[in-house]
């Protein structure tokens, strides 16, 4: 009898876990640990959740800590399952340092500021605490959807004649609306704030938020981060590939010492490590 296609394959799961890059591992572990602690310590949960009515100069931490807290174990698990592949792809494209800087900084701060400002301006419920890494999920979905829109502008939905064409870039907005309708207690405004930042990053408008590549290349070469840190992803994909390149011919000793040799991803000058 043929095996079911839904059967869990431990080897494939182990292989996928082994390919998760460094920043994704650190962020996922931090979210899991902090969320568990927050659910056991209500005072810590209250300290970290985003509460517009109580956000002031002494509680600015709320603007960047709220993605690390979750209301329940189910809330946490569902968000981590959705976040992990999206964050893995982002880190693979942008590098470990850039991912850590953005997701512990502006990718939490800017959606938090937008949500707080809009909530206070529109006089929505300012006493309801908001938390969860779904803000990152919708940010990454929107960034990916905008990039996909450039090559595939529409989804074809064959439910009518002629077929319905739905814009690719708007799919995260539809997902946010459906989740708000069918899952009680979710924040539509919070998810839309994440989408706004994601569209800004995907379109290139917010690319200035990322740290400059030149000093990052220098740091990577000087500290040999590719060689020292397992699962590290270089900031410069054109030089190093996803997990770096294995140098062969065509690199000088000076370049090797500086860690800045411009190897090609394939061919005689280098061989990629990892997909």
Legacy VTK file of the C-alpha trace (Angstrom):
# vtk DataFile Version 3.0
C-alpha trace
ASCII
DATASET POLYDATA
POINTS 275 float
0.000 0.000 0.000
1.308 3.418 -0.922
2.165 5.679 1.975
-0.022 8.701 2.565
1.380 11.993 1.278
0.401 13.569 4.625
2.655 11.281 6.618
5.157 13.175 8.769
8.743 12.632 7.677
11.105 13.214 10.638
14.121 13.369 8.332
12.620 16.228 6.307
11.641 18.094 9.472
15.162 17.680 10.852
16.643 18.833 7.552
14.419 21.934 7.535
15.290 22.806 11.137
19.004 22.441 10.377
18.669 24.968 7.532
17.083 27.696 9.680
19.581 30.592 9.773
21.035 32.163 12.894
18.960 35.334 13.397
15.739 33.413 12.821
16.762 30.891 15.472
17.593 33.654 17.946
14.373 35.587 17.359
12.128 32.516 17.444
13.788 31.278 20.642
13.500 34.740 22.236
9.820 35.045 21.334
9.108 31.571 22.712
11.011 32.102 25.962
9.700 35.613 26.663
6.123 34.593 25.832
6.243 31.636 28.214
7.697 33.837 30.966
5.083 36.516 30.284
2.228 34.037 30.594
3.594 32.889 33.965
4.413 36.411 35.193
1.505 38.806 34.523
3.587 41.797 35.638
6.136 41.042 32.890
3.336 40.640 30.333
1.867 43.992 31.341
5.312 45.596 31.095
5.900 44.378 27.541
2.497 44.587 25.810
1.557 47.630 23.738
-1.021 49.698 25.591
-1.605 53.107 23.916
-3.225 54.663 26.987
-0.171 53.870 29.121
2.561 54.550 26.568
4.666 57.536 27.590
8.306 58.530 28.014
8.760 56.082 30.881
7.169 53.133 29.063
8.619 53.498 25.560
9.790 49.890 25.766
6.230 48.885 24.888
6.775 50.138 21.331
9.361 47.447 20.636
8.713 44.599 23.103
5.109 43.734 22.212
5.979 41.244 19.395
7.757 39.041 21.946
4.666 38.491 24.114
1.602 36.331 23.416
-1.708 35.907 25.174
-1.787 32.104 25.149
0.201 29.059 24.137
-1.979 28.513 21.052
-1.481 32.147 20.057
2.279 31.653 20.402
2.511 28.368 18.488
0.381 29.528 15.551
2.391 32.727 15.181
5.745 30.913 15.348
4.647 28.366 12.742
3.725 31.184 10.357
6.679 33.422 11.217
9.541 30.913 10.933
9.506 30.321 7.135
8.892 34.000 6.390
11.729 35.110 8.659
14.012 32.418 7.224
13.459 33.743 3.698
14.018 37.327 4.805
17.292 36.495 6.513
18.447 34.445 3.529
17.972 37.499 1.314
19.234 40.233 3.661
21.707 38.639 6.058
21.841 37.821 9.759
22.963 41.213 11.090
20.413 43.160 9.033
17.631 40.839 10.213
18.543 41.230 13.881
18.872 45.013 13.601
15.558 45.479 11.794
13.395 43.131 13.846
14.691 44.316 17.203
14.459 47.927 16.066
12.425 49.675 13.350
10.280 46.688 12.321
8.841 46.676 15.839
9.084 50.383 16.630
7.471 51.865 13.518
4.342 49.635 13.485
4.033 50.274 17.233
4.212 54.033 16.726
1.668 53.865 13.895
-0.729 51.781 15.956
-0.405 53.987 19.031
-0.792 57.222 17.075
-3.789 56.046 15.059
-5.478 54.587 18.118
-5.151 57.843 20.038
-6.197 59.971 17.052
-9.285 57.899 16.222
-10.258 57.375 19.881
-10.379 53.617 19.499
-9.979 51.374 22.530
-6.758 52.650 24.077
-6.927 50.382 27.118
-6.767 47.094 25.199
-3.312 45.524 25.293
-1.856 44.422 21.951
0.877 41.825 21.635
2.093 39.075 19.333
4.522 38.524 16.487
1.697 38.567 13.930
2.745 42.177 13.306
5.969 40.753 11.844
4.053 38.113 9.902
1.953 40.702 8.075
5.001 42.900 7.559
6.841 40.041 5.853
3.757 38.928 3.912
3.279 42.450 2.555
6.926 42.817 1.605
6.845 39.477 -0.216
3.501 40.242 -1.871
4.805 43.541 -3.234
7.904 41.857 -4.636
5.738 39.170 -6.228
3.445 41.829 -7.675
6.262 43.101 -9.887
6.466 39.782 -11.754
2.977 38.403 -11.167
0.521 41.305 -10.800
-2.626 39.223 -10.335
-3.962 36.011 -8.895
-6.427 34.360 -11.249
-9.452 33.088 -9.304
-11.580 30.864 -11.583
-14.843 31.304 -9.687
-16.561 33.443 -12.288
-16.644 33.721 -16.027
-14.465 35.471 -16.983
-12.036 34.600 -14.180
-11.560 37.078 -11.347
-8.203 38.835 -11.216
-7.115 39.797 -7.701
-4.029 42.017 -7.260
-1.132 40.140 -5.691
-0.029 43.065 -3.514
-3.441 43.190 -1.785
-3.471 39.549 -0.616
-2.092 40.391 2.892
-4.858 42.980 3.326
-7.458 40.353 2.476
-5.830 37.921 4.927
-5.867 40.567 7.675
-9.554 41.255 7.040
-10.522 37.571 7.079
-8.573 36.925 10.285
-10.260 39.909 11.935
-13.692 38.602 10.896
-13.243 34.954 11.862
-10.858 35.136 14.853
-12.232 37.185 17.767
-9.876 39.506 19.606
-7.464 40.129 16.747
-6.365 43.669 15.970
-7.125 44.677 12.390
-5.428 48.049 12.870
-2.280 46.397 14.258
-2.040 44.034 11.308
-2.618 46.888 8.856
0.210 48.860 10.496
2.478 45.865 9.919
1.329 45.719 6.301
2.118 49.411 5.812
5.725 48.954 6.935
6.018 45.788 4.843
4.883 47.601 1.714
7.366 50.368 2.466
10.211 47.870 2.734
9.145 45.834 -0.295
8.839 48.929 -2.495
12.244 50.208 -1.406
10.918 53.344 0.309
12.132 52.141 3.728
15.366 50.502 2.603
17.276 53.243 4.429
16.233 51.561 7.692
18.734 48.784 7.076
22.319 49.343 8.240
24.788 50.272 5.455
26.390 47.263 3.808
29.954 48.517 3.592
30.679 48.566 7.358
28.811 45.271 7.728
31.066 43.666 5.127
34.090 44.996 7.014
32.805 43.614 10.318
32.029 40.228 8.763
35.484 39.993 7.236
37.347 41.303 10.266
35.605 38.975 12.724
35.288 36.075 10.278
31.630 35.678 11.231
30.964 33.239 8.404
33.594 30.891 9.732
32.867 31.297 13.426
29.075 31.358 13.669
27.053 28.329 12.517
24.060 29.186 10.302
25.292 32.753 9.822
24.104 34.475 6.619
26.291 37.129 5.026
24.888 40.554 4.270
26.347 40.415 0.768
24.626 37.640 -1.144
26.437 38.520 -4.374
29.781 37.799 -2.746
29.074 35.049 -0.273
25.825 33.386 -1.317
23.428 32.265 1.388
25.883 30.677 3.837
29.051 31.968 2.219
31.267 30.608 -0.520
33.992 28.034 -0.459
37.002 29.786 -1.998
39.045 27.986 -4.610
40.926 29.740 -7.383
40.954 33.410 -8.201
41.268 34.916 -4.712
44.390 36.630 -3.460
45.808 36.062 0.023
45.047 39.671 0.910
41.425 39.240 -0.079
41.179 36.038 1.906
42.544 37.708 5.019
40.182 40.653 4.675
37.249 38.389 4.003
36.110 40.587 1.153
37.043 38.628 -1.953
34.423 38.979 -4.617
33.806 35.367 -5.418
31.098 34.497 -7.822
28.305 32.230 -6.652
29.175 29.509 -9.144
31.987 28.702 -11.473
35.740 28.467 -11.000
36.047 31.294 -8.466
33.869 29.860 -5.728
31.308 27.333 -4.625
28.172 28.150 -2.659
27.618 26.577 0.733
23.966 25.797 1.238
21.024 26.477 -1.065
LINES 1 276
275 0 1 2 3 4 5 6 7 8 9 10 11 12 13 14 15 16 17 18 19 20 21 22 23 24 25 26 27 28 29 30 31 32 33 34 35 36 37 38 39 40 41 42 43 44 45 46 47 48 49 50 51 52 53 54 55 56 57 58 59 60 61 62 63 64 65 66 67 68 69 70 71 72 73 74 75 76 77 78 79 80 81 82 83 84 85 86 87 88 89 90 91 92 93 94 95 96 97 98 99 100 101 102 103 104 105 106 107 108 109 110 111 112 113 114 115 116 117 118 119 120 121 122 123 124 125 126 127 128 129 130 131 132 133 134 135 136 137 138 139 140 141 142 143 144 145 146 147 148 149 150 151 152 153 154 155 156 157 158 159 160 161 162 163 164 165 166 167 168 169 170 171 172 173 174 175 176 177 178 179 180 181 182 183 184 185 186 187 188 189 190 191 192 193 194 195 196 197 198 199 200 201 202 203 204 205 206 207 208 209 210 211 212 213 214 215 216 217 218 219 220 221 222 223 224 225 226 227 228 229 230 231 232 233 234 235 236 237 238 239 240 241 242 243 244 245 246 247 248 249 250 251 252 253 254 255 256 257 258 259 260 261 262 263 264 265 266 267 268 269 270 271 272 273 274
